């Protein structure tokens, strides 16, 4: 039995990285265990850094919708990360 190939988009990559950051911020359940973990700001910061790197390396190569999506995700994650740092 074969399965249909899954369409992978740039936005799905960004969502995957952002979901990992949200898990590390304690905002989302771990997809593997289904449970929320206490915040790990070092790991969340690392994921945020990866998304920033992705943004820098893809600058000028994304369509406008991808650029807007990436900018929105980065803005929201940065704000949430700063909130978590203040609460620490």
Jmol script that loads the backbone (N, CA, C; Angstrom):
load data "model"
ATOM      1  N   UNK A   1       0.843  -1.172   0.000  1.00  0.00           N
ATOM      2  CA  UNK A   1       0.000   0.000   0.000  1.00  0.00           C
ATOM      3  C   UNK A   1       0.889   1.236   0.000  1.00  0.00           C
ATOM      4  N   UNK A   2       0.638   2.176  -0.886  1.00  0.00           N
ATOM      5  CA  UNK A   2       1.399   3.413  -0.938  1.00  0.00           C
ATOM      6  C   UNK A   2       0.525   4.559  -0.453  1.00  0.00           C
ATOM      7  N   UNK A   3       1.197   5.551   0.100  1.00  0.00           N
ATOM      8  CA  UNK A   3       0.461   6.720   0.555  1.00  0.00           C
ATOM      9  C   UNK A   3       0.753   7.871  -0.384  1.00  0.00           C
ATOM     10  N   UNK A   4      -0.199   8.784  -0.482  1.00  0.00           N
ATOM     11  CA  UNK A   4      -0.012   9.951  -1.334  1.00  0.00           C
ATOM     12  C   UNK A   4       1.051  10.847  -0.710  1.00  0.00           C
ATOM     13  N   UNK A   5       1.902  11.438  -1.539  1.00  0.00           N
ATOM     14  CA  UNK A   5       2.922  12.335  -0.997  1.00  0.00           C
ATOM     15  C   UNK A   5       2.263  13.541  -0.327  1.00  0.00           C
ATOM     16  N   UNK A   6       2.859  13.970   0.764  1.00  0.00           N
ATOM     17  CA  UNK A   6       2.359  15.125   1.492  1.00  0.00           C
ATOM     18  C   UNK A   6       2.953  16.384   0.884  1.00  0.00           C
ATOM     19  N   UNK A   7       2.095  17.369   0.682  1.00  0.00           N
ATOM     20  CA  UNK A   7       2.578  18.651   0.164  1.00  0.00           C
ATOM     21  C   UNK A   7       3.259  19.415   1.292  1.00  0.00           C
ATOM     22  N   UNK A   8       4.491  19.734   1.103  1.00  0.00           N
ATOM     23  CA  UNK A   8       5.250  20.504   2.082  1.00  0.00           C
ATOM     24  C   UNK A   8       5.424  21.910   1.514  1.00  0.00           C
ATOM     25  N   UNK A   9       5.007  22.884   2.288  1.00  0.00           N
ATOM     26  CA  UNK A   9       5.141  24.268   1.859  1.00  0.00           C
ATOM     27  C   UNK A   9       6.078  25.008   2.798  1.00  0.00           C
ATOM     28  N   UNK A  10       6.483  26.177   2.379  1.00  0.00           N
ATOM     29  CA  UNK A  10       7.325  27.013   3.234  1.00  0.00           C
ATOM     30  C   UNK A  10       6.584  27.330   4.526  1.00  0.00           C
ATOM     31  N   UNK A  11       5.304  27.673   4.408  1.00  0.00           N
ATOM     32  CA  UNK A  11       4.531  28.013   5.595  1.00  0.00           C
ATOM     33  C   UNK A  11       4.423  26.838   6.560  1.00  0.00           C
ATOM     34  N   UNK A  12       4.341  25.614   6.033  1.00  0.00           N
ATOM     35  CA  UNK A  12       4.269  24.459   6.936  1.00  0.00           C
ATOM     36  C   UNK A  12       5.589  24.282   7.685  1.00  0.00           C
ATOM     37  N   UNK A  13       6.702  24.610   7.062  1.00  0.00           N
ATOM     38  CA  UNK A  13       7.995  24.579   7.751  1.00  0.00           C
ATOM     39  C   UNK A  13       8.006  25.603   8.882  1.00  0.00           C
ATOM     40  N   UNK A  14       7.540  26.805   8.599  1.00  0.00           N
ATOM     41  CA  UNK A  14       7.496  27.861   9.607  1.00  0.00           C
ATOM     42  C   UNK A  14       6.589  27.437  10.764  1.00  0.00           C
ATOM     43  N   UNK A  15       5.438  26.850  10.449  1.00  0.00           N
ATOM     44  CA  UNK A  15       4.509  26.391  11.487  1.00  0.00           C
ATOM     45  C   UNK A  15       5.167  25.324  12.355  1.00  0.00           C
ATOM     46  N   UNK A  16       5.905  24.418  11.749  1.00  0.00           N
ATOM     47  CA  UNK A  16       6.593  23.369  12.505  1.00  0.00           C
ATOM     48  C   UNK A  16       7.580  23.970  13.498  1.00  0.00           C
ATOM     49  N   UNK A  17       8.377  24.925  13.046  1.00  0.00           N
ATOM     50  CA  UNK A  17       9.346  25.576  13.928  1.00  0.00           C
ATOM     51  C   UNK A  17       8.646  26.399  15.007  1.00  0.00           C
ATOM     52  N   UNK A  18       7.588  27.109  14.628  1.00  0.00           N
ATOM     53  CA  UNK A  18       6.849  27.931  15.588  1.00  0.00           C
ATOM     54  C   UNK A  18       6.150  27.063  16.632  1.00  0.00           C
ATOM     55  N   UNK A  19       5.651  25.904  16.223  1.00  0.00           N
ATOM     56  CA  UNK A  19       5.013  24.990  17.166  1.00  0.00           C
ATOM     57  C   UNK A  19       6.027  24.491  18.183  1.00  0.00           C
ATOM     58  N   UNK A  20       7.217  24.192  17.724  1.00  0.00           N
ATOM     59  CA  UNK A  20       8.275  23.772  18.637  1.00  0.00           C
ATOM     60  C   UNK A  20       8.592  24.885  19.635  1.00  0.00           C
ATOM     61  N   UNK A  21       8.659  26.116  19.152  1.00  0.00           N
ATOM     62  CA  UNK A  21       8.907  27.254  20.049  1.00  0.00           C
ATOM     63  C   UNK A  21       7.773  27.376  21.062  1.00  0.00           C
ATOM     64  N   UNK A  22       6.528  27.217  20.614  1.00  0.00           N
ATOM     65  CA  UNK A  22       5.373  27.316  21.519  1.00  0.00           C
ATOM     66  C   UNK A  22       5.409  26.228  22.583  1.00  0.00           C
ATOM     67  N   UNK A  23       5.824  25.030  22.210  1.00  0.00           N
ATOM     68  CA  UNK A  23       5.961  23.941  23.184  1.00  0.00           C
ATOM     69  C   UNK A  23       6.994  24.328  24.229  1.00  0.00           C
ATOM     70  N   UNK A  24       8.130  24.876  23.789  1.00  0.00           N
ATOM     71  CA  UNK A  24       9.193  25.263  24.719  1.00  0.00           C
ATOM     72  C   UNK A  24       8.793  26.454  25.589  1.00  0.00           C
ATOM     73  N   UNK A  25       7.872  27.277  25.085  1.00  0.00           N
ATOM     74  CA  UNK A  25       7.370  28.388  25.892  1.00  0.00           C
ATOM     75  C   UNK A  25       6.314  27.934  26.893  1.00  0.00           C
ATOM     76  N   UNK A  26       5.889  26.678  26.763  1.00  0.00           N
ATOM     77  CA  UNK A  26       4.858  26.148  27.649  1.00  0.00           C
ATOM     78  C   UNK A  26       3.452  26.497  27.194  1.00  0.00           C
ATOM     79  N   UNK A  27       3.317  26.988  25.966  1.00  0.00           N
ATOM     80  CA  UNK A  27       2.024  27.426  25.448  1.00  0.00           C
ATOM     81  C   UNK A  27       1.263  26.333  24.707  1.00  0.00           C
ATOM     82  N   UNK A  28       1.957  25.328  24.243  1.00  0.00           N
ATOM     83  CA  UNK A  28       1.321  24.267  23.457  1.00  0.00           C
ATOM     84  C   UNK A  28       1.763  22.918  24.004  1.00  0.00           C
ATOM     85  N   UNK A  29       0.903  21.943  23.812  1.00  0.00           N
ATOM     86  CA  UNK A  29       1.233  20.589  24.254  1.00  0.00           C
ATOM     87  C   UNK A  29       2.275  19.981  23.324  1.00  0.00           C
ATOM     88  N   UNK A  30       3.146  19.183  23.887  1.00  0.00           N
ATOM     89  CA  UNK A  30       4.126  18.436  23.102  1.00  0.00           C
ATOM     90  C   UNK A  30       3.364  17.487  22.185  1.00  0.00           C
ATOM     91  N   UNK A  31       3.589  17.559  20.863  1.00  0.00           N
ATOM     92  CA  UNK A  31       2.851  16.696  19.952  1.00  0.00           C
ATOM     93  C   UNK A  31       3.086  15.201  20.192  1.00  0.00           C
ATOM     94  N   UNK A  32       4.215  14.861  20.776  1.00  0.00           N
ATOM     95  CA  UNK A  32       4.518  13.444  21.017  1.00  0.00           C
ATOM     96  C   UNK A  32       3.840  12.904  22.267  1.00  0.00           C
ATOM     97  N   UNK A  33       3.733  13.739  23.299  1.00  0.00           N
ATOM     98  CA  UNK A  33       3.183  13.263  24.565  1.00  0.00           C
ATOM     99  C   UNK A  33       1.791  13.792  24.851  1.00  0.00           C
ATOM    100  N   UNK A  34       1.429  14.910  24.223  1.00  0.00           N
ATOM    101  CA  UNK A  34       0.138  15.518  24.472  1.00  0.00           C
ATOM    102  C   UNK A  34       0.085  16.346  25.735  1.00  0.00           C
ATOM    103  N   UNK A  35       1.206  16.496  26.421  1.00  0.00           N
ATOM    104  CA  UNK A  35       1.188  17.260  27.661  1.00  0.00           C
ATOM    105  C   UNK A  35       1.991  18.547  27.515  1.00  0.00           C
ATOM    106  N   UNK A  36       1.543  19.570  28.260  1.00  0.00           N
ATOM    107  CA  UNK A  36       2.280  20.832  28.285  1.00  0.00           C
ATOM    108  C   UNK A  36       3.437  20.690  29.262  1.00  0.00           C
ATOM    109  N   UNK A  37       4.559  21.191  28.847  1.00  0.00           N
ATOM    110  CA  UNK A  37       5.755  21.143  29.677  1.00  0.00           C
ATOM    111  C   UNK A  37       6.013  22.516  30.263  1.00  0.00           C
ATOM    112  N   UNK A  38       6.763  22.602  31.360  1.00  0.00           N
ATOM    113  CA  UNK A  38       7.124  23.918  31.876  1.00  0.00           C
ATOM    114  C   UNK A  38       7.995  24.643  30.855  1.00  0.00           C
ATOM    115  N   UNK A  39       7.960  25.966  30.870  1.00  0.00           N
ATOM    116  CA  UNK A  39       8.751  26.722  29.890  1.00  0.00           C
ATOM    117  C   UNK A  39      10.244  26.397  29.959  1.00  0.00           C
ATOM    118  N   UNK A  40      10.848  26.310  28.803  1.00  0.00           N
ATOM    119  CA  UNK A  40      12.286  26.153  28.648  1.00  0.00           C
ATOM    120  C   UNK A  40      12.714  27.293  27.732  1.00  0.00           C
ATOM    121  N   UNK A  41      13.047  28.427  28.326  1.00  0.00           N
ATOM    122  CA  UNK A  41      13.308  29.620  27.532  1.00  0.00           C
ATOM    123  C   UNK A  41      14.573  29.518  26.692  1.00  0.00           C
ATOM    124  N   UNK A  42      15.541  28.738  27.137  1.00  0.00           N
ATOM    125  CA  UNK A  42      16.732  28.531  26.304  1.00  0.00           C
ATOM    126  C   UNK A  42      16.354  27.838  24.998  1.00  0.00           C
ATOM    127  N   UNK A  43      15.562  26.780  25.094  1.00  0.00           N
ATOM    128  CA  UNK A  43      15.145  26.046  23.897  1.00  0.00           C
ATOM    129  C   UNK A  43      14.218  26.900  23.035  1.00  0.00           C
ATOM    130  N   UNK A  44      13.314  27.663  23.669  1.00  0.00           N
ATOM    131  CA  UNK A  44      12.418  28.546  22.917  1.00  0.00           C
ATOM    132  C   UNK A  44      13.229  29.609  22.174  1.00  0.00           C
ATOM    133  N   UNK A  45      14.244  30.167  22.840  1.00  0.00           N
ATOM    134  CA  UNK A  45      15.107  31.153  22.200  1.00  0.00           C
ATOM    135  C   UNK A  45      15.868  30.567  21.031  1.00  0.00           C
ATOM    136  N   UNK A  46      16.286  29.315  21.175  1.00  0.00           N
ATOM    137  CA  UNK A  46      16.987  28.640  20.080  1.00  0.00           C
ATOM    138  C   UNK A  46      16.068  28.488  18.864  1.00  0.00           C
ATOM    139  N   UNK A  47      14.824  28.098  19.107  1.00  0.00           N
ATOM    140  CA  UNK A  47      13.875  27.957  18.002  1.00  0.00           C
ATOM    141  C   UNK A  47      13.600  29.311  17.359  1.00  0.00           C
ATOM    142  N   UNK A  48      13.484  30.331  18.163  1.00  0.00           N
ATOM    143  CA  UNK A  48      13.279  31.679  17.631  1.00  0.00           C
ATOM    144  C   UNK A  48      14.476  32.093  16.781  1.00  0.00           C
ATOM    145  N   UNK A  49      15.676  31.795  17.251  1.00  0.00           N
ATOM    146  CA  UNK A  49      16.881  32.092  16.467  1.00  0.00           C
ATOM    147  C   UNK A  49      16.879  31.351  15.129  1.00  0.00           C
ATOM    148  N   UNK A  50      16.406  30.110  15.123  1.00  0.00           N
ATOM    149  CA  UNK A  50      16.333  29.351  13.867  1.00  0.00           C
ATOM    150  C   UNK A  50      15.371  30.000  12.880  1.00  0.00           C
ATOM    151  N   UNK A  51      14.249  30.487  13.387  1.00  0.00           N
ATOM    152  CA  UNK A  51      13.274  31.139  12.507  1.00  0.00           C
ATOM    153  C   UNK A  51      13.833  32.457  11.984  1.00  0.00           C
ATOM    154  N   UNK A  52      14.556  33.190  12.834  1.00  0.00           N
ATOM    155  CA  UNK A  52      15.208  34.421  12.379  1.00  0.00           C
ATOM    156  C   UNK A  52      16.228  34.099  11.285  1.00  0.00           C
ATOM    157  N   UNK A  53      17.017  33.064  11.488  1.00  0.00           N
ATOM    158  CA  UNK A  53      17.994  32.643  10.479  1.00  0.00           C
ATOM    159  C   UNK A  53      17.299  32.287   9.171  1.00  0.00           C
ATOM    160  N   UNK A  54      16.208  31.551   9.262  1.00  0.00           N
ATOM    161  CA  UNK A  54      15.437  31.194   8.068  1.00  0.00           C
ATOM    162  C   UNK A  54      14.956  32.457   7.358  1.00  0.00           C
ATOM    163  N   UNK A  55      14.507  33.431   8.124  1.00  0.00           N
ATOM    164  CA  UNK A  55      14.042  34.693   7.550  1.00  0.00           C
ATOM    165  C   UNK A  55      15.174  35.415   6.816  1.00  0.00           C
ATOM    166  N   UNK A  56      16.326  35.450   7.448  1.00  0.00           N
ATOM    167  CA  UNK A  56      17.477  36.125   6.826  1.00  0.00           C
ATOM    168  C   UNK A  56      17.932  35.418   5.554  1.00  0.00           C
ATOM    169  N   UNK A  57      17.966  34.092   5.596  1.00  0.00           N
ATOM    170  CA  UNK A  57      18.475  33.321   4.459  1.00  0.00           C
ATOM    171  C   UNK A  57      17.496  33.264   3.283  1.00  0.00           C
ATOM    172  N   UNK A  58      16.215  33.516   3.547  1.00  0.00           N
ATOM    173  CA  UNK A  58      15.232  33.459   2.470  1.00  0.00           C
ATOM    174  C   UNK A  58      14.820  34.843   1.979  1.00  0.00           C
ATOM    175  N   UNK A  59      15.402  35.888   2.571  1.00  0.00           N
ATOM    176  CA  UNK A  59      15.037  37.259   2.195  1.00  0.00           C
ATOM    177  C   UNK A  59      15.190  37.458   0.687  1.00  0.00           C
ATOM    178  N   UNK A  60      14.139  37.962   0.064  1.00  0.00           N
ATOM    179  CA  UNK A  60      14.148  38.200  -1.376  1.00  0.00           C
ATOM    180  C   UNK A  60      13.764  36.985  -2.206  1.00  0.00           C
ATOM    181  N   UNK A  61      13.547  35.843  -1.563  1.00  0.00           N
ATOM    182  CA  UNK A  61      13.212  34.620  -2.287  1.00  0.00           C
ATOM    183  C   UNK A  61      11.814  34.091  -1.973  1.00  0.00           C
ATOM    184  N   UNK A  62      11.066  34.825  -1.176  1.00  0.00           N
ATOM    185  CA  UNK A  62       9.723  34.381  -0.796  1.00  0.00           C
ATOM    186  C   UNK A  62       8.682  35.189  -1.551  1.00  0.00           C
ATOM    187  N   UNK A  63       7.518  34.569  -1.741  1.00  0.00           N
ATOM    188  CA  UNK A  63       6.437  35.355  -2.335  1.00  0.00           C
ATOM    189  C   UNK A  63       5.846  36.241  -1.229  1.00  0.00           C
ATOM    190  N   UNK A  64       5.089  37.267  -1.585  1.00  0.00           N
ATOM    191  CA  UNK A  64       4.584  38.209  -0.582  1.00  0.00           C
ATOM    192  C   UNK A  64       3.781  37.548   0.543  1.00  0.00           C
ATOM    193  N   UNK A  65       2.992  36.544   0.238  1.00  0.00           N
ATOM    194  CA  UNK A  65       2.198  35.868   1.270  1.00  0.00           C
ATOM    195  C   UNK A  65       3.117  35.146   2.266  1.00  0.00           C
ATOM    196  N   UNK A  66       4.170  34.501   1.762  1.00  0.00           N
ATOM    197  CA  UNK A  66       5.124  33.819   2.644  1.00  0.00           C
ATOM    198  C   UNK A  66       5.857  34.826   3.522  1.00  0.00           C
ATOM    199  N   UNK A  67       6.272  35.948   2.938  1.00  0.00           N
ATOM    200  CA  UNK A  67       6.959  36.985   3.707  1.00  0.00           C
ATOM    201  C   UNK A  67       6.072  37.514   4.826  1.00  0.00           C
ATOM    202  N   UNK A  68       4.811  37.785   4.523  1.00  0.00           N
ATOM    203  CA  UNK A  68       3.876  38.292   5.531  1.00  0.00           C
ATOM    204  C   UNK A  68       3.657  37.272   6.635  1.00  0.00           C
ATOM    205  N   UNK A  69       3.499  36.014   6.241  1.00  0.00           N
ATOM    206  CA  UNK A  69       3.269  34.964   7.227  1.00  0.00           C
ATOM    207  C   UNK A  69       4.468  34.834   8.160  1.00  0.00           C
ATOM    208  N   UNK A  70       5.661  34.786   7.583  1.00  0.00           N
ATOM    209  CA  UNK A  70       6.882  34.656   8.376  1.00  0.00           C
ATOM    210  C   UNK A  70       7.051  35.853   9.307  1.00  0.00           C
ATOM    211  N   UNK A  71       6.813  37.056   8.811  1.00  0.00           N
ATOM    212  CA  UNK A  71       6.944  38.256   9.635  1.00  0.00           C
ATOM    213  C   UNK A  71       5.948  38.233  10.793  1.00  0.00           C
ATOM    214  N   UNK A  72       4.720  37.790  10.530  1.00  0.00           N
ATOM    215  CA  UNK A  72       3.701  37.739  11.583  1.00  0.00           C
ATOM    216  C   UNK A  72       4.075  36.719  12.651  1.00  0.00           C
ATOM    217  N   UNK A  73       4.518  35.541  12.209  1.00  0.00           N
ATOM    218  CA  UNK A  73       4.914  34.496  13.155  1.00  0.00           C
ATOM    219  C   UNK A  73       6.088  34.976  14.012  1.00  0.00           C
ATOM    220  N   UNK A  74       7.076  35.578  13.388  1.00  0.00           N
ATOM    221  CA  UNK A  74       8.231  36.083  14.137  1.00  0.00           C
ATOM    222  C   UNK A  74       7.818  37.152  15.149  1.00  0.00           C
ATOM    223  N   UNK A  75       6.964  38.049  14.741  1.00  0.00           N
ATOM    224  CA  UNK A  75       6.506  39.103  15.634  1.00  0.00           C
ATOM    225  C   UNK A  75       5.788  38.524  16.844  1.00  0.00           C
ATOM    226  N   UNK A  76       4.886  37.585  16.604  1.00  0.00           N
ATOM    227  CA  UNK A  76       4.132  36.976  17.701  1.00  0.00           C
ATOM    228  C   UNK A  76       5.039  36.175  18.632  1.00  0.00           C
ATOM    229  N   UNK A  77       5.973  35.419  18.073  1.00  0.00           N
ATOM    230  CA  UNK A  77       6.878  34.631  18.908  1.00  0.00           C
ATOM    231  C   UNK A  77       7.819  35.519  19.726  1.00  0.00           C
ATOM    232  N   UNK A  78       8.315  36.584  19.107  1.00  0.00           N
ATOM    233  CA  UNK A  78       9.191  37.507  19.844  1.00  0.00           C
ATOM    234  C   UNK A  78       8.446  38.123  21.025  1.00  0.00           C
ATOM    235  N   UNK A  79       7.202  38.544  20.776  1.00  0.00           N
ATOM    236  CA  UNK A  79       6.405  39.140  21.847  1.00  0.00           C
ATOM    237  C   UNK A  79       6.166  38.127  22.965  1.00  0.00           C
ATOM    238  N   UNK A  80       5.803  36.916  22.608  1.00  0.00           N
ATOM    239  CA  UNK A  80       5.537  35.883  23.607  1.00  0.00           C
ATOM    240  C   UNK A  80       6.805  35.522  24.383  1.00  0.00           C
ATOM    241  N   UNK A  81       7.938  35.460  23.683  1.00  0.00           N
ATOM    242  CA  UNK A  81       9.212  35.149  24.336  1.00  0.00           C
ATOM    243  C   UNK A  81       9.556  36.237  25.366  1.00  0.00           C
ATOM    244  N   UNK A  82       9.375  37.503  24.987  1.00  0.00           N
ATOM    245  CA  UNK A  82       9.659  38.605  25.922  1.00  0.00           C
ATOM    246  C   UNK A  82       8.728  38.553  27.127  1.00  0.00           C
ATOM    247  N   UNK A  83       7.458  38.210  26.906  1.00  0.00           N
ATOM    248  CA  UNK A  83       6.526  38.063  28.016  1.00  0.00           C
ATOM    249  C   UNK A  83       6.991  36.947  28.968  1.00  0.00           C
ATOM    250  N   UNK A  84       7.423  35.852  28.401  1.00  0.00           N
ATOM    251  CA  UNK A  84       7.885  34.729  29.202  1.00  0.00           C
ATOM    252  C   UNK A  84       9.148  35.089  29.982  1.00  0.00           C
ATOM    253  N   UNK A  85      10.037  35.852  29.351  1.00  0.00           N
ATOM    254  CA  UNK A  85      11.268  36.275  30.043  1.00  0.00           C
ATOM    255  C   UNK A  85      10.938  37.193  31.223  1.00  0.00           C
ATOM    256  N   UNK A  86       9.974  38.102  31.026  1.00  0.00           N
ATOM    257  CA  UNK A  86       9.580  39.000  32.103  1.00  0.00           C
ATOM    258  C   UNK A  86       8.950  38.240  33.262  1.00  0.00           C
ATOM    259  N   UNK A  87       8.210  37.188  32.942  1.00  0.00           N
ATOM    260  CA  UNK A  87       7.509  36.402  33.963  1.00  0.00           C
ATOM    261  C   UNK A  87       8.452  35.486  34.733  1.00  0.00           C
ATOM    262  N   UNK A  88       9.620  35.268  34.194  1.00  0.00           N
ATOM    263  CA  UNK A  88      10.593  34.336  34.786  1.00  0.00           C
ATOM    264  C   UNK A  88      11.094  34.821  36.120  1.00  0.00           C
TER     265      UNK A  88
END
end "model"
wireframe off; spacefill off
backbone 0.3
color backbone group
